[in-house]
Amino acid sequence: MSPPSPESGAVFLSGVRTGFGAFGGALKDQSATDLAAVAARGALGQSGVGPEDVEHVVFGNVLQTSADAPYL
């Protein structure tokens, strides 16, 4: 784990990305929110930090594909 930044107290623990593929391909039935949950679990798993220790999360999402995607 990185030490907190003196200015913000922010810490980068881990980063992962979701899979991608062809339009209408194998991931077509997965919502952006479902894929985000997979990525979040993966990032937490790599970081070794428990979900209860996370206060805030910054998540990137491009080209919303489902009605709930803007709320990521």
Residue pairs with C-beta under 8 A, 6 or more apart in sequence:
1 11
1 13
1 47
1 48
1 49
2 11
2 12
2 13
3 11
4 10
4 11
5 11
13 43
13 44
13 46
13 47
13 49
14 43
14 44
14 46
14 47
15 43
16 39
16 42
16 43
16 46
17 39
18 35
18 36
18 38
18 39
19 27
19 35
20 27
21 27
27 35
31 65
31 66
31 68
31 69
32 61
32 64
32 65
32 66
32 68
32 69
32 72
33 66
33 68
33 69
33 71
33 72
36 59
36 61
36 72
39 59
40 57
40 59
44 50
44 51
44 54
59 72
61 69
61 72
64 70
